[in-house]
Amino acid sequence: LPRYPEAYFNRKILVGKVLDFDFCISEGFPIVEWIRVQGLEPFFSINLPSYPELMKEFYVHILGSSMDSLITKVKNKTIDVDLSRLNTILNVPNVGVRGWNQRSWVTSQDFNRQDCVTLLFGENANHVQRMYTRNLPLHYRFLHRAVCTHIFPKAGGFDEVTHMEAYKMYHLITRRKINVLFPMLNHMHSIHDRENARLAYSNIITKILHFFNVDLTGEVLHPLQSDDKLGKGTLGRMGFKKHKRLGTWIPRDE
């Protein structure tokens, strides 16, 4: 019996990343402090291989649509995770605001979308306009890339900032407690629901499989590559270079 239906044969995997903390600390990047304040270092440091076949199994068998839990099956083992269990598995705090809206701004009493846009893009920005990374300062842009590889992984479209990404960045920059486990679970559900969505969170899923003692013997695996580290190479791919004299990071075409 095949492990998953034919529709999943060609589903693409989005490999999980790790943040190069040593590089970011040596460069004095504020992202280190933004992450540390939230207790998210473990979330950005999961250096584990991906198991493409098991990931497909994990996603195809997701049941239910609860916003704060997920049940699935891998190699006949039931995997049942909620926020508190994820907190145990990933050593990531299960505290802070739980915002989730895939289509527009999160609405909550303690979040002002105009404040968010002004913080990220400056005084003249408006929350009804589309948001582009080219209009972000360097450190916000690098944070955006981290949000798009760890919290809401996506394969491309890094030139645009979604409402959900902006919401997350705003809380990280202003150091307001934000829950990353809640949107991650919801994102997993939405990946299951969408026909051709890439299968994300490979390193996190591997960590979950370890926790539930799923036998990984003989499974095809892909260790993380140097490209899967968010750091110096990422800045190069984003179009930045280091100024030889000043030591600051500037757009390559300057």
N, C-alpha and C positions, 0 to 999 in steps of 0.2 A: 504493500500500500504506500502511495506517495505521502510525504509528510504534509503537503499543502496542495491546494488546487492549482491547476495550470496557470490561472491568472497571476499567480505569484512567482512563476518560473523566472520571469524577467524583471521582477521588481528590483529597483536599484537600492543599494545600501548607502546611507550617509554615515561615514565613519566618524565616531566621536573624537573630539580633540582634547588636548591638554594645554593649559596656559603655561608659557615659559616664565615662571615666577622669577628665576634668577636673572633673566634678561630684563624683565620689567622693573625689578628692584634696582639693578645696576644703572638703569636709565632714569630712575626716579619717577616712573610713571604712576599717576594717581590711582590707576585701576587696582593696584595691589591693596591699597587702603580701602577702596570702595568695596572690594570683595571681602576683605578681612573683617570689616565692621559688621557684615551680615553673617559671618561665620561660614562663608562659602568656599574657603580654600579647598576642602576635600572634593567639592563638586567640580572644581576646575582642574583637579589633579588626578583624575582616574585614568591611569596609564594601563589599559587592558586591551587585549586583542578583540577583534570582532569575529563572530561566528555567523556568517551569512545565512546558512541553512536554519540555524536555531532562531535567528532573528525573524525569518519568514514564518516559522512556526509560532513564535511568540505573538506576532501581529495578527496572523490569520485566525487564531483561536480566541481573540479578545471577546469577552462576553459583557453584556450589560452596558449601561451608559451613565453610571454613577459618576459625579464630578470629583469625588474624592477617594475612589478606589478603582481597582482593576483586577479582573480575574482572567487568567488564560491558562494554557496547557502547553508544556514543552516536554517532549519525550515521555508522554503519559504522566508527567508530574504536574499537579495543579499548582499554579502560582497565583497567590492571592495577596495583593499588596494594597494597603491604604496609606494615608499620609504618615501615620505614626510608625508603621513598619518601614516605610522608605527612609524615615528619619534614622531608624536603627541601621538599616543596610548601608546607607550612603554617608552617615554621620553628618547630615545636613539639617540645620534647624527647621522644625515644623512650626514656625511662628511668622507673624507679619501679615500684611493684608493679602487677601486672595482675590486677585483680579483676573478675569478671563472674558475676553470678547474677541472673536475672530474677525468680526465685520466692521466694527467701529470703535470709538473710544469706550473705555471702561467708565461706567457711571457709578460714582460713589461720593458720599458726602465729603470725604477727606482728600479728594483728588480734583484739581482744577486743570482742565486740559490746556487752557491758555497759559497758565503758569508753567506748565510742562514745556510747551513749545517755545516760550520766551527763554526759559533756562537753556534749552538745547540750541536754539537757532538765533537768539537775540531779539531785541525789542520790536523789530519790524515784522516778525513772523506771525502768522495767523493760523489758528488750529483747524481752519477749514481747507487750507492749502495742502497740496501733496508735499511730502517731506523727503529731501534728498541728502544723502551722506556728504556730498561735495560741499554742502553748506554748514557742515559740522566742524568745529575745531578738532585738531588732531586727536586729543585724548578721548573726546566723546566718540570720535569715529572708530578708534581702536576698541573702545568699550562696546560700540554697536556690533563690531565684528565678533567680539566675544559672546555677546547676547545671541547672535545669529548662528553660532557654532555650538553653544552649550545649552542655552535655555530654550530657544526656539530654533532648532537647527534647520537650515535651508541650504539648498545646493547652489543657488545663485540669487540674483536680484539684490545684491548687496548695495547697489546704488540708491535703493529706496528704503526709507524707514517706515515701518508699519506703525499703526496706533499702539499695538501691543508692545512692540519693541521700544517705542518712545516712553510708554508707561513704565516699563521695567527700568530703563535707563534713568528716568527721572528719580525713581525711588533709590536706585543705587548711588547716584550722584549726591542726592540730598540726605543720604544715610537714613532714610525712613525704612523701617523693617518691612521686608517684602518676602512673601512665601514663594520659593521657586518650585517646590514639589507639586503644588496644586496645579499651576499651568502646565507642568511637564506631564502629569497624568492626563490632563485634558487634551494636550497635544498628541499624546499616544492614541487616545480614543479617536481623535480627528484623522490621524494617519490611517487607522484601521478603516474608518468610514469612507475615505477618499480612494477612488480606484487606482490612481497612478502615483499617489504620494510616495516620496522616497521614505524608506524605513530608517528612522533616526534613533539616536541614543545608543549606539552599538556598545560603547564601553560600560554604560550604566546597566544595560540589559545583561551583559556578561557578569557584572557584579551581582545582579539579582539572581542569575542562574547559579552562581557560586553559593549564595545564601541558601537557596533551596536544594543544594546538593544535586543539581542536575549533572549527570555523567557526561563529561566533555571528551572522553577518550575517543580518539580516532576522528573527531570532527574537524572539518576544514576550518582553519583559522587564519586571520590576517592581523599580525602585530601592527601597532601604530608605527608610522614612518616619521622621519624628521619633518616632513611637510605637514604632519598632523599636529605640530606644535605651533601654538600661536605666539609669535614673537618677532624676531628680526626679519625672517623671511616673509612673514605676513605683511609687515610694513612695506617691504619691497614690492610685493604683489599688489598692494593698495596704492602704489605710485609714490611712495616716499623714499627719500634717501637721507643719509646723515651728512650734515654740513661739515666739511672737513675742518674748518677753522673753529666754528662756534660749537660744534658737537650736538647741535639740535637737529631734530628731524624736520625736513622741509619737503614740499612737493618736488618730484624729480625734475619737472620742467622749469623750475626757477633757477 
